[in-house]
């Protein structure tokens, strides 16, 4: 029986994209950029991971065919532009981003599986979905990328994606797979936020 392409409830999907877009808009706002730059950062962070995933698996790029995604990203840019940056500082946005990371890593994995991608590449597509928007944001802003920092971010995405692929492989129901995978990724990222956990770095040497 072929897998069915996953679809989040529209409101939850837009909220998740808005959270990612806000992190991008704030990155540009902190650099005191123009509104055009703030809007571009919001869009590329909000849709970057899903766009790269869709291009790689041969699917229609999701936001190009959705009338609501781009306006939501632009609306988020307006909010970031007209509000003080310090309003958004603190852990609340980090926790919202952690949940979005887990959810979209799972969605990306299951969507890739539905498009006939083998499990290991599908897991990587999940990581791409969750992380690439943020990586593009950091590179454009001239900041150390999340990929280049030891904090458990990409690792949390990989855990969520891996649990999702495993759940589908052993025949768990989609609801249970989503619950377990999102919970695993969110828990690991949450632990990293709360306790400042990170991976060990290479010690160098000859």
Backbone as JSON Lines, residues from 0, in Angstrom:
{"i":0,"aa":"X","n":[0.85,-1.2,0.0],"ca":[0.0,0.0,0.0],"c":[0.88,1.24,0.0]}
{"i":1,"aa":"X","n":[0.74,2.14,-0.96],"ca":[1.6,3.3,-1.02],"c":[1.34,4.26,0.14]}
{"i":2,"aa":"X","n":[2.4,4.94,0.55],"ca":[2.26,5.94,1.59],"c":[1.49,7.13,1.07]}
{"i":3,"aa":"X","n":[0.75,7.77,1.95],"ca":[0.02,8.99,1.61],"c":[0.86,10.18,2.03]}
{"i":4,"aa":"X","n":[0.99,11.15,1.13],"ca":[1.79,12.33,1.43],"c":[1.21,13.03,2.66]}
{"i":5,"aa":"X","n":[2.06,13.37,3.65],"ca":[1.55,13.96,4.89],"c":[1.1,15.4,4.68]}
{"i":6,"aa":"X","n":[0.05,15.75,5.39],"ca":[-0.46,17.12,5.33],"c":[-0.76,17.57,6.75]}
{"i":7,"aa":"X","n":[-0.15,18.67,7.18],"ca":[-0.47,19.24,8.47],"c":[-1.77,20.05,8.35]}
{"i":8,"aa":"X","n":[-2.53,20.16,9.44],"ca":[-3.66,21.1,9.42],"c":[-3.17,22.48,8.99]}
{"i":9,"aa":"X","n":[-3.94,23.14,8.14],"ca":[-3.47,24.38,7.53],"c":[-3.02,25.41,8.56]}
{"i":10,"aa":"X","n":[-3.77,25.58,9.63],"ca":[-3.42,26.59,10.62],"c":[-2.09,26.25,11.3]}
{"i":11,"aa":"X","n":[-1.9,24.97,11.66],"ca":[-0.66,24.57,12.31],"c":[0.53,24.73,11.37]}
{"i":12,"aa":"X","n":[0.31,24.39,10.1],"ca":[1.38,24.52,9.12],"c":[1.82,25.97,8.99]}
{"i":13,"aa":"X","n":[0.87,26.88,8.91],"ca":[1.21,28.29,8.76],"c":[1.87,28.85,10.02]}
{"i":14,"aa":"X","n":[1.43,28.36,11.19],"ca":[2.07,28.8,12.43],"c":[3.53,28.36,12.47]}
{"i":15,"aa":"X","n":[3.78,27.11,12.08],"ca":[5.15,26.61,12.06],"c":[6.03,27.39,11.09]}
{"i":16,"aa":"X","n":[5.51,27.64,9.89],"ca":[6.27,28.42,8.92],"c":[6.5,29.83,9.44]}
{"i":17,"aa":"X","n":[5.5,30.4,10.12],"ca":[5.63,31.75,10.66],"c":[6.73,31.82,11.72]}
{"i":18,"aa":"X","n":[6.84,30.79,12.55],"ca":[7.89,30.78,13.57],"c":[9.27,30.78,12.91]}
{"i":19,"aa":"X","n":[9.46,29.91,11.92],"ca":[10.74,29.89,11.21],"c":[10.99,31.23,10.53]}
{"i":20,"aa":"X","n":[9.95,31.79,9.89],"ca":[10.11,33.07,9.2],"c":[10.49,34.17,10.18]}
{"i":21,"aa":"X","n":[9.92,34.14,11.38],"ca":[10.23,35.16,12.37],"c":[11.7,35.11,12.78]}
{"i":22,"aa":"X","n":[12.26,33.92,12.92],"ca":[13.69,33.84,13.27],"c":[14.55,34.47,12.17]}
{"i":23,"aa":"X","n":[14.13,34.31,10.92],"ca":[14.87,34.93,9.83],"c":[14.72,36.43,9.82]}
{"i":24,"aa":"X","n":[13.48,36.92,10.0],"ca":[13.24,38.35,10.0],"c":[14.01,39.03,11.13]}
{"i":25,"aa":"X","n":[14.03,38.39,12.3],"ca":[14.74,38.99,13.44],"c":[16.24,39.02,13.22]}
{"i":26,"aa":"X","n":[16.77,38.01,12.52],"ca":[18.21,38.02,12.22],"c":[18.57,39.24,11.39]}
{"i":27,"aa":"X","n":[17.75,39.55,10.41],"ca":[18.0,40.74,9.58],"c":[17.76,42.02,10.37]}
{"i":28,"aa":"X","n":[16.72,42.03,11.21],"ca":[16.42,43.22,12.0],"c":[17.56,43.54,12.97]}
{"i":29,"aa":"X","n":[18.14,42.5,13.57],"ca":[19.27,42.74,14.49],"c":[20.46,43.36,13.76]}
{"i":30,"aa":"X","n":[20.58,43.08,12.47],"ca":[21.66,43.66,11.66],"c":[21.28,45.03,11.1]}
{"i":31,"aa":"X","n":[20.08,45.52,11.49],"ca":[19.61,46.85,11.06],"c":[19.52,46.96,9.54]}
{"i":32,"aa":"X","n":[18.94,45.94,8.93],"ca":[18.79,45.91,7.49],"c":[17.49,46.59,7.05]}
{"i":33,"aa":"X","n":[17.33,46.79,5.74],"ca":[16.12,47.38,5.19],"c":[14.97,46.38,5.28]}
{"i":34,"aa":"X","n":[13.75,46.89,5.04],"ca":[12.6,45.99,5.07],"c":[12.69,44.92,3.99]}
{"i":35,"aa":"X","n":[13.25,45.28,2.83],"ca":[13.39,44.29,1.76],"c":[14.23,43.11,2.25]}
{"i":36,"aa":"X","n":[15.31,43.4,2.95],"ca":[16.16,42.33,3.47],"c":[15.45,41.53,4.55]}
{"i":37,"aa":"X","n":[14.74,42.22,5.44],"ca":[13.99,41.54,6.49],"c":[12.96,40.59,5.87]}
{"i":38,"aa":"X","n":[12.26,41.06,4.84],"ca":[11.26,40.22,4.17],"c":[11.9,39.03,3.48]}
{"i":39,"aa":"X","n":[13.04,39.26,2.84],"ca":[13.73,38.15,2.16],"c":[14.19,37.1,3.17]}
{"i":40,"aa":"X","n":[14.73,37.56,4.29],"ca":[15.17,36.61,5.32],"c":[13.98,35.83,5.85]}
{"i":41,"aa":"X","n":[12.85,36.49,6.05],"ca":[11.67,35.79,6.55],"c":[11.24,34.7,5.57]}
{"i":42,"aa":"X","n":[11.19,35.04,4.29],"ca":[10.75,34.07,3.28],"c":[11.72,32.9,3.16]}
{"i":43,"aa":"X","n":[13.0,33.19,3.05],"ca":[13.97,32.12,2.8],"c":[14.1,31.21,4.02]}
{"i":44,"aa":"X","n":[13.93,31.77,5.23],"ca":[13.99,30.92,6.42],"c":[12.71,30.11,6.57]}
{"i":45,"aa":"X","n":[11.59,30.71,6.24],"ca":[10.32,30.01,6.38],"c":[10.14,28.86,5.42]}
{"i":46,"aa":"X","n":[10.62,29.03,4.18],"ca":[10.34,28.01,3.15],"c":[11.59,27.32,2.61]}
{"i":47,"aa":"X","n":[12.77,27.74,3.08],"ca":[14.01,27.24,2.48],"c":[14.18,25.74,2.56]}
{"i":48,"aa":"X","n":[13.96,25.16,3.74],"ca":[14.16,23.72,3.89],"c":[13.19,22.91,3.05]}
{"i":49,"aa":"X","n":[11.92,23.28,3.1],"ca":[10.92,22.56,2.31],"c":[11.13,22.71,0.82]}
{"i":50,"aa":"X","n":[11.63,23.89,0.4],"ca":[11.88,24.11,-1.03],"c":[13.0,23.2,-1.53]}
{"i":51,"aa":"X","n":[14.09,23.14,-0.78],"ca":[15.21,22.28,-1.17],"c":[14.78,20.82,-1.19]}
{"i":52,"aa":"X","n":[14.02,20.41,-0.19],"ca":[13.51,19.03,-0.16],"c":[12.68,18.73,-1.39]}
{"i":53,"aa":"X","n":[11.72,19.59,-1.7],"ca":[10.84,19.33,-2.84],"c":[11.62,19.26,-4.15]}
{"i":54,"aa":"X","n":[12.6,20.15,-4.3],"ca":[13.42,20.12,-5.52],"c":[14.2,18.81,-5.62]}
{"i":55,"aa":"X","n":[14.71,18.33,-4.5],"ca":[15.53,17.11,-4.51],"c":[14.7,15.86,-4.75]}
{"i":56,"aa":"X","n":[13.47,15.81,-4.26],"ca":[12.66,14.6,-4.42],"c":[11.76,14.66,-5.66]}
{"i":57,"aa":"X","n":[11.8,15.79,-6.38],"ca":[11.02,15.91,-7.6],"c":[9.56,16.25,-7.37]}
{"i":58,"aa":"X","n":[9.24,16.83,-6.22],"ca":[7.87,17.24,-5.93],"c":[7.67,18.71,-6.3]}
{"i":59,"aa":"X","n":[6.43,19.14,-6.56],"ca":[6.17,20.57,-6.75],"c":[6.57,21.33,-5.49]}
{"i":60,"aa":"X","n":[7.25,22.45,-5.66],"ca":[7.69,23.23,-4.5],"c":[6.46,23.76,-3.78]}
{"i":61,"aa":"X","n":[6.32,23.38,-2.52],"ca":[5.04,23.5,-1.82],"c":[4.49,24.92,-1.77]}
{"i":62,"aa":"X","n":[5.31,25.9,-1.5],"ca":[4.77,27.23,-1.26],"c":[4.45,27.98,-2.55]}
{"i":63,"aa":"X","n":[5.03,27.53,-3.66],"ca":[4.75,28.18,-4.94],"c":[3.3,27.95,-5.35]}
{"i":64,"aa":"X","n":[2.72,26.85,-4.9],"ca":[1.36,26.49,-5.27],"c":[0.37,26.72,-4.14]}
{"i":65,"aa":"X","n":[0.8,27.44,-3.12],"ca":[-0.06,27.74,-1.97],"c":[-0.19,29.25,-1.85]}
{"i":66,"aa":"X","n":[-1.4,29.74,-1.9],"ca":[-1.62,31.2,-1.92],"c":[-1.38,31.86,-0.57]}
{"i":67,"aa":"X","n":[-1.18,31.08,0.49],"ca":[-1.1,31.68,1.83],"c":[0.31,31.76,2.39]}
{"i":68,"aa":"X","n":[1.22,30.89,1.97],"ca":[2.52,30.8,2.63],"c":[3.34,32.08,2.47]}
{"i":69,"aa":"X","n":[3.53,32.55,1.25],"ca":[4.34,33.75,1.04],"c":[3.74,34.96,1.75]}
{"i":70,"aa":"X","n":[2.42,35.2,1.67],"ca":[1.85,36.33,2.43],"c":[2.09,36.24,3.93]}
{"i":71,"aa":"X","n":[2.03,35.01,4.47],"ca":[2.29,34.86,5.91],"c":[3.73,35.25,6.23]}
{"i":72,"aa":"X","n":[4.68,34.82,5.41],"ca":[6.08,35.19,5.64],"c":[6.27,36.7,5.57]}
{"i":73,"aa":"X","n":[5.62,37.34,4.61],"ca":[5.73,38.79,4.47],"c":[5.05,39.51,5.64]}
{"i":74,"aa":"X","n":[3.94,38.97,6.11],"ca":[3.27,39.56,7.28],"c":[4.16,39.46,8.52]}
{"i":75,"aa":"X","n":[4.84,38.33,8.66],"ca":[5.77,38.16,9.78],"c":[6.9,39.19,9.67]}
{"i":76,"aa":"X","n":[7.38,39.42,8.46],"ca":[8.43,40.43,8.26],"c":[7.94,41.8,8.7]}
{"i":77,"aa":"X","n":[6.69,42.14,8.4],"ca":[6.13,43.42,8.84],"c":[6.08,43.51,10.36]}
{"i":78,"aa":"X","n":[5.68,42.43,10.99],"ca":[5.64,42.42,12.45],"c":[7.03,42.65,13.02]}
{"i":79,"aa":"X","n":[8.03,41.94,12.48],"ca":[9.4,42.1,12.97],"c":[9.92,43.51,12.7]}
{"i":80,"aa":"X","n":[9.51,44.09,11.6],"ca":[9.98,45.43,11.23],"c":[9.43,46.51,12.16]}
{"i":81,"aa":"X","n":[8.17,46.36,12.58],"ca":[7.51,47.41,13.36],"c":[7.52,47.17,14.86]}
{"i":82,"aa":"X","n":[8.18,46.1,15.32],"ca":[8.26,45.84,16.76],"c":[9.72,45.82,17.2]}
{"i":83,"aa":"X","n":[9.98,46.23,18.44],"ca":[11.36,46.19,18.94],"c":[11.89,44.75,18.99]}
{"i":84,"aa":"X","n":[13.14,44.59,18.62],"ca":[13.72,43.24,18.62],"c":[13.69,42.62,20.0]}
{"i":85,"aa":"X","n":[13.85,43.45,21.04],"ca":[13.93,42.88,22.39],"c":[12.62,42.23,22.82]}
{"i":86,"aa":"X","n":[11.5,42.56,22.15],"ca":[10.25,41.88,22.47],"c":[10.35,40.38,22.22]}
{"i":87,"aa":"X","n":[11.2,39.99,21.3],"ca":[11.26,38.6,20.86],"c":[12.43,37.83,21.47]}
{"i":88,"aa":"X","n":[13.18,38.5,22.33],"ca":[14.33,37.82,22.94],"c":[13.85,36.98,24.12]}
{"i":89,"aa":"X","n":[14.55,35.91,24.37],"ca":[14.15,35.0,25.43],"c":[13.95,33.59,24.89]}
{"i":90,"aa":"X","n":[13.52,32.72,25.76],"ca":[13.45,31.3,25.43],"c":[12.17,30.9,24.7]}
{"i":91,"aa":"X","n":[11.13,31.71,24.74],"ca":[9.86,31.29,24.14],"c":[10.02,30.98,22.65]}
{"i":92,"aa":"X","n":[10.73,31.85,21.93],"ca":[10.93,31.62,20.51],"c":[11.8,30.39,20.26]}
{"i":93,"aa":"X","n":[12.77,30.17,21.15],"ca":[13.62,28.98,21.02],"c":[12.79,27.7,21.16]}
{"i":94,"aa":"X","n":[11.85,27.7,22.11],"ca":[11.02,26.52,22.31],"c":[10.05,26.31,21.15]}
{"i":95,"aa":"X","n":[9.52,27.4,20.64],"ca":[8.64,27.28,19.47],"c":[9.42,26.77,18.26]}
{"i":96,"aa":"X","n":[10.64,27.25,18.1],"ca":[11.48,26.78,17.01],"c":[11.81,25.3,17.19]}
{"i":97,"aa":"X","n":[12.03,24.87,18.43],"ca":[12.33,23.46,18.69],"c":[11.18,22.56,18.27]}
{"i":98,"aa":"X","n":[9.96,23.0,18.57],"ca":[8.79,22.2,18.17],"c":[8.66,22.19,16.65]}
{"i":99,"aa":"X","n":[8.85,23.35,16.02],"ca":[8.79,23.4,14.56],"c":[9.86,22.53,13.92]}
{"i":100,"aa":"X","n":[11.05,22.52,14.5],"ca":[12.13,21.69,13.98],"c":[11.72,20.22,13.97]}
{"i":101,"aa":"X","n":[11.16,19.76,15.09],"ca":[10.76,18.36,15.19],"c":[9.64,18.03,14.21]}
{"i":102,"aa":"X","n":[8.63,18.89,14.17],"ca":[7.46,18.63,13.31],"c":[7.86,18.58,11.84]}
{"i":103,"aa":"X","n":[8.65,19.55,11.4],"ca":[8.98,19.61,9.98],"c":[10.02,18.58,9.58]}
{"i":104,"aa":"X","n":[10.83,18.14,10.52],"ca":[11.75,17.04,10.21],"c":[10.97,15.75,9.97]}
{"i":105,"aa":"X","n":[9.92,15.55,10.75],"ca":[9.06,14.37,10.56],"c":[8.28,14.51,9.25]}
{"i":106,"aa":"X","n":[7.7,15.67,9.02],"ca":[6.94,15.86,7.8],"c":[7.8,15.64,6.56]}
{"i":107,"aa":"X","n":[9.02,16.19,6.58],"ca":[9.91,16.04,5.43],"c":[10.28,14.59,5.16]}
{"i":108,"aa":"X","n":[10.49,13.84,6.24],"ca":[10.83,12.42,6.09],"c":[9.68,11.64,5.48]}
{"i":109,"aa":"X","n":[8.49,11.83,6.03],"ca":[7.35,11.05,5.56],"c":[6.95,11.47,4.15]}
{"i":110,"aa":"X","n":[7.09,12.75,3.83],"ca":[6.79,13.18,2.47],"c":[7.77,12.54,1.49]}
{"i":111,"aa":"X","n":[9.06,12.51,1.86],"ca":[10.04,11.88,0.97],"c":[9.74,10.4,0.78]}
{"i":112,"aa":"X","n":[9.36,9.71,1.85],"ca":[8.99,8.3,1.74],"c":[7.79,8.13,0.8]}
{"i":113,"aa":"X","n":[6.83,9.05,0.93],"ca":[5.64,8.97,0.08],"c":[5.98,9.17,-1.39]}
{"i":114,"aa":"X","n":[7.07,9.87,-1.67],"ca":[7.5,10.1,-3.05],"c":[8.49,9.05,-3.52]}
{"i":115,"aa":"X","n":[8.61,7.94,-2.77],"ca":[9.43,6.82,-3.2],"c":[10.89,6.92,-2.87]}
{"i":116,"aa":"X","n":[11.26,7.83,-1.98],"ca":[12.66,7.96,-1.58],"c":[12.99,6.86,-0.57]}
{"i":117,"aa":"X","n":[14.12,6.16,-0.69],"ca":[14.49,5.13,0.28],"c":[14.67,5.72,1.68]}
{"i":118,"aa":"X","n":[14.63,4.87,2.71],"ca":[14.6,5.37,4.09],"c":[15.75,6.3,4.48]}
{"i":119,"aa":"X","n":[16.99,5.93,4.2],"ca":[18.11,6.78,4.65],"c":[18.1,8.15,3.96]}
{"i":120,"aa":"X","n":[17.96,8.21,2.62],"ca":[17.82,9.53,2.0],"c":[16.57,10.28,2.49]}
{"i":121,"aa":"X","n":[15.51,9.55,2.81],"ca":[14.3,10.2,3.32],"c":[14.57,10.86,4.67]}
{"i":122,"aa":"X","n":[15.35,10.19,5.51],"ca":[15.74,10.79,6.79],"c":[16.53,12.08,6.55]}
{"i":123,"aa":"X","n":[17.43,12.04,5.6],"ca":[18.2,13.25,5.27],"c":[17.29,14.35,4.74]}
{"i":124,"aa":"X","n":[16.26,13.98,3.99],"ca":[15.3,14.98,3.52],"c":[14.54,15.6,4.7]}
{"i":125,"aa":"X","n":[14.31,14.8,5.73],"ca":[13.7,15.35,6.94],"c":[14.6,16.37,7.61]}
{"i":126,"aa":"X","n":[15.88,16.05,7.69],"ca":[16.85,16.99,8.28],"c":[16.93,18.26,7.44]}
{"i":127,"aa":"X","n":[16.94,18.09,6.13],"ca":[16.96,19.25,5.23],"c":[15.74,20.13,5.48]}
{"i":128,"aa":"X","n":[14.57,19.52,5.6],"ca":[13.34,20.28,5.81],"c":[13.41,21.09,7.09]}
{"i":129,"aa":"X","n":[13.91,20.48,8.15],"ca":[13.95,21.16,9.44],"c":[15.04,22.2,9.59]}
{"i":130,"aa":"X","n":[16.17,22.0,8.89],"ca":[17.37,22.78,9.19],"c":[17.84,23.75,8.11]}
{"i":131,"aa":"X","n":[17.58,23.46,6.85],"ca":[18.24,24.21,5.79],"c":[17.82,25.69,5.77]}
{"i":132,"aa":"X","n":[16.55,25.98,6.09],"ca":[16.15,27.38,6.14],"c":[17.0,28.17,7.13]}
{"i":133,"aa":"X","n":[17.24,27.6,8.3],"ca":[18.07,28.26,9.3],"c":[19.52,28.37,8.88]}
{"i":134,"aa":"X","n":[20.01,27.35,8.17],"ca":[21.39,27.4,7.69],"c":[21.55,28.52,6.67]}
{"i":135,"aa":"X","n":[20.59,28.63,5.74],"ca":[20.65,29.71,4.75],"c":[20.6,31.07,5.45]}
{"i":136,"aa":"X","n":[19.71,31.2,6.43],"ca":[19.6,32.45,7.2],"c":[20.93,32.83,7.82]}
{"i":137,"aa":"X","n":[21.59,31.88,8.48],"ca":[22.83,32.19,9.17],"c":[23.94,32.54,8.2]}
{"i":138,"aa":"X","n":[24.01,31.82,7.09],"ca":[25.05,32.11,6.1],"c":[24.87,33.51,5.52]}
{"i":139,"aa":"X","n":[23.62,33.86,5.17],"ca":[23.35,35.18,4.61],"c":[23.65,36.28,5.62]}
{"i":140,"aa":"X","n":[23.4,36.0,6.9],"ca":[23.63,37.0,7.95],"c":[25.09,37.08,8.38]}
{"i":141,"aa":"X","n":[25.92,36.18,7.86],"ca":[27.32,36.16,8.27],"c":[27.52,35.65,9.68]}
{"i":142,"aa":"X","n":[26.61,34.78,10.14],"ca":[26.69,34.23,11.49],"c":[27.18,32.78,11.42]}
{"i":143,"aa":"X","n":[27.74,32.27,12.52],"ca":[28.1,30.85,12.54],"c":[26.85,30.0,12.33]}
{"i":144,"aa":"X","n":[26.87,29.15,11.33],"ca":[25.69,28.36,11.0],"c":[25.39,27.35,12.09]}
{"i":145,"aa":"X","n":[24.1,27.0,12.23],"ca":[23.73,25.94,13.16],"c":[24.44,24.64,12.83]}
{"i":146,"aa":"X","n":[24.83,24.47,11.58],"ca":[25.56,23.28,11.18],"c":[26.98,23.27,11.74]}
{"i":147,"aa":"X","n":[27.51,24.46,12.06],"ca":[28.89,24.61,12.5],"c":[28.99,24.83,14.0]}
{"i":148,"aa":"X","n":[27.89,24.64,14.71],"ca":[27.91,24.81,16.16],"c":[27.64,23.46,16.82]}
{"i":149,"aa":"X","n":[28.23,23.21,18.0],"ca":[28.08,21.88,18.62],"c":[26.72,21.64,19.25]}
{"i":150,"aa":"X","n":[25.88,22.67,19.39],"ca":[24.59,22.48,20.04],"c":[23.75,21.43,19.3]}
{"i":151,"aa":"X","n":[22.89,20.76,20.06],"ca":[22.09,19.68,19.49],"c":[20.89,20.27,18.76]}
{"i":152,"aa":"X","n":[21.09,20.58,17.49],"ca":[20.02,21.12,16.65],"c":[19.8,20.19,15.47]}
{"i":153,"aa":"X","n":[20.81,20.06,14.63],"ca":[20.72,19.12,13.51],"c":[20.54,17.7,14.04]}
{"i":154,"aa":"X","n":[21.18,17.39,15.15],"ca":[21.05,16.06,15.75],"c":[19.61,15.78,16.18]}
{"i":155,"aa":"X","n":[18.94,16.8,16.73],"ca":[17.54,16.63,17.12],"c":[16.66,16.4,15.9]}
{"i":156,"aa":"X","n":[16.95,17.11,14.82],"ca":[16.2,16.9,13.58],"c":[16.42,15.49,13.07]}
{"i":157,"aa":"X","n":[17.66,15.02,13.13],"ca":[17.97,13.68,12.66],"c":[17.27,12.62,13.5]}
{"i":158,"aa":"X","n":[17.17,12.84,14.82],"ca":[16.48,11.9,15.68],"c":[15.0,11.83,15.32]}
{"i":159,"aa":"X","n":[14.37,12.98,15.16],"ca":[12.95,13.0,14.79],"c":[12.74,12.31,13.45]}
{"i":160,"aa":"X","n":[13.59,12.61,12.49],"ca":[13.46,12.0,11.17],"c":[13.69,10.49,11.22]}
{"i":161,"aa":"X","n":[14.69,10.08,11.99],"ca":[14.99,8.66,12.1],"c":[13.87,7.87,12.75]}
{"i":162,"aa":"X","n":[13.29,8.42,13.81],"ca":[12.17,7.75,14.47],"c":[10.97,7.66,13.53]}
{"i":163,"aa":"X","n":[10.75,8.73,12.74],"ca":[9.64,8.71,11.78],"c":[9.83,7.62,10.74]}
{"i":164,"aa":"X","n":[11.03,7.52,10.2],"ca":[11.29,6.49,9.18],"c":[11.17,5.1,9.79]}
{"i":165,"aa":"X","n":[11.65,4.93,11.01],"ca":[11.56,3.62,11.67],"c":[10.12,3.25,11.93]}
{"i":166,"aa":"X","n":[9.32,4.21,12.39],"ca":[7.93,3.94,12.66],"c":[7.17,3.51,11.42]}
{"i":167,"aa":"X","n":[7.45,4.19,10.3],"ca":[6.79,3.81,9.06],"c":[7.26,2.44,8.58]}
{"i":168,"aa":"X","n":[8.55,2.14,8.8],"ca":[9.1,0.87,8.34],"c":[8.51,-0.33,9.08]}
{"i":169,"aa":"X","n":[8.23,-0.16,10.37],"ca":[7.72,-1.29,11.15],"c":[6.19,-1.32,11.19]}
{"i":170,"aa":"X","n":[5.56,-0.38,10.48],"ca":[4.12,-0.43,10.33],"c":[3.3,0.21,11.44]}
{"i":171,"aa":"X","n":[3.92,1.13,12.21],"ca":[3.13,1.86,13.19],"c":[2.11,2.76,12.48]}
{"i":172,"aa":"X","n":[1.03,3.06,13.15],"ca":[0.04,3.95,12.56],"c":[0.67,5.34,12.36]}
{"i":173,"aa":"X","n":[0.22,6.1,11.36],"ca":[0.76,7.44,11.16],"c":[0.66,8.32,12.4]}
{"i":174,"aa":"X","n":[-0.46,8.23,13.12],"ca":[-0.62,9.06,14.32],"c":[0.42,8.74,15.38]}
{"i":175,"aa":"X","n":[0.65,7.44,15.61],"ca":[1.64,7.05,16.62],"c":[3.04,7.41,16.16]}
{"i":176,"aa":"X","n":[3.31,7.22,14.87],"ca":[4.63,7.57,14.33],"c":[4.91,9.06,14.52]}
{"i":177,"aa":"X","n":[3.94,9.89,14.15],"ca":[4.11,11.34,14.33],"c":[4.35,11.68,15.8]}
{"i":178,"aa":"X","n":[3.56,11.1,16.68],"ca":[3.66,11.42,18.11],"c":[5.03,11.06,18.67]}
{"i":179,"aa":"X","n":[5.48,9.84,18.39],"ca":[6.77,9.39,18.91],"c":[7.92,10.18,18.31]}
{"i":180,"aa":"X","n":[7.88,10.43,17.0],"ca":[9.0,11.1,16.34],"c":[9.1,12.57,16.75]}
{"i":181,"aa":"X","n":[7.97,13.26,16.77],"ca":[7.99,14.67,17.18],"c":[8.42,14.78,18.64]}
{"i":182,"aa":"X","n":[7.92,13.9,19.48],"ca":[8.28,13.94,20.9],"c":[9.77,13.7,21.09]}
{"i":183,"aa":"X","n":[10.34,12.76,20.34],"ca":[11.77,12.47,20.48],"c":[12.62,13.67,20.05]}
{"i":184,"aa":"X","n":[12.32,14.23,18.89],"ca":[13.1,15.37,18.42],"c":[12.94,16.58,19.3]}
{"i":185,"aa":"X","n":[11.71,16.85,19.75],"ca":[11.47,18.01,20.61],"c":[12.14,17.82,21.97]}
{"i":186,"aa":"X","n":[12.09,16.61,22.51],"ca":[12.72,16.35,23.81],"c":[14.23,16.57,23.75]}
{"i":187,"aa":"X","n":[14.87,16.09,22.68],"ca":[16.32,16.26,22.58],"c":[16.68,17.72,22.39]}
{"i":188,"aa":"X","n":[15.96,18.41,21.53],"ca":[16.25,19.83,21.33],"c":[15.94,20.63,22.6]}
{"i":189,"aa":"X","n":[14.84,20.26,23.29],"ca":[14.51,20.93,24.54],"c":[15.56,20.72,25.61]}
{"i":190,"aa":"X","n":[16.09,19.51,25.68],"ca":[17.17,19.25,26.64],"c":[18.4,20.09,26.31]}
{"i":191,"aa":"X","n":[18.69,20.23,25.02],"ca":[19.83,21.04,24.61],"c":[19.63,22.51,25.0]}
{"i":192,"aa":"X","n":[18.4,23.01,24.85],"ca":[18.11,24.38,25.24],"c":[18.24,24.56,26.75]}
{"i":193,"aa":"X","n":[17.65,23.64,27.48],"ca":[17.58,23.78,28.94],"c":[18.95,23.6,29.61]}
{"i":194,"aa":"X","n":[19.7,22.61,29.13],"ca":[20.98,22.29,29.77],"c":[22.19,22.68,28.94]}
{"i":195,"aa":"X","n":[21.98,23.38,27.85],"ca":[23.08,23.81,26.96],"c":[23.92,22.62,26.52]}
{"i":196,"aa":"X","n":[23.25,21.56,26.09],"ca":[23.96,20.36,25.66],"c":[24.52,20.52,24.26]}
{"i":197,"aa":"X","n":[25.64,19.88,23.99],"ca":[26.22,19.92,22.67],"c":[27.02,18.67,22.39]}
{"i":198,"aa":"X","n":[27.32,18.45,21.14],"ca":[28.16,17.31,20.74],"c":[29.62,17.62,21.04]}
{"i":199,"aa":"X","n":[30.42,16.6,21.32],"ca":[31.86,16.84,21.48],"c":[32.47,17.27,20.15]}
{"i":200,"aa":"X","n":[33.44,18.14,20.21],"ca":[34.09,18.63,19.0],"c":[35.41,17.91,18.8]}
{"i":201,"aa":"X","n":[35.89,17.93,17.57],"ca":[37.15,17.28,17.23],"c":[38.31,17.98,17.94]}
{"i":202,"aa":"X","n":[39.2,17.21,18.54],"ca":[40.27,17.79,19.33],"c":[41.52,18.1,18.51]}
{"i":203,"aa":"X","n":[41.49,17.76,17.23],"ca":[42.64,18.05,16.39],"c":[43.78,17.07,16.68]}
{"i":204,"aa":"X","n":[44.97,17.51,16.53],"ca":[46.12,16.64,16.74],"c":[46.68,16.15,15.43]}
{"i":205,"aa":"X","n":[47.81,15.49,15.49],"ca":[48.49,15.01,14.29],"c":[48.06,13.58,13.97]}
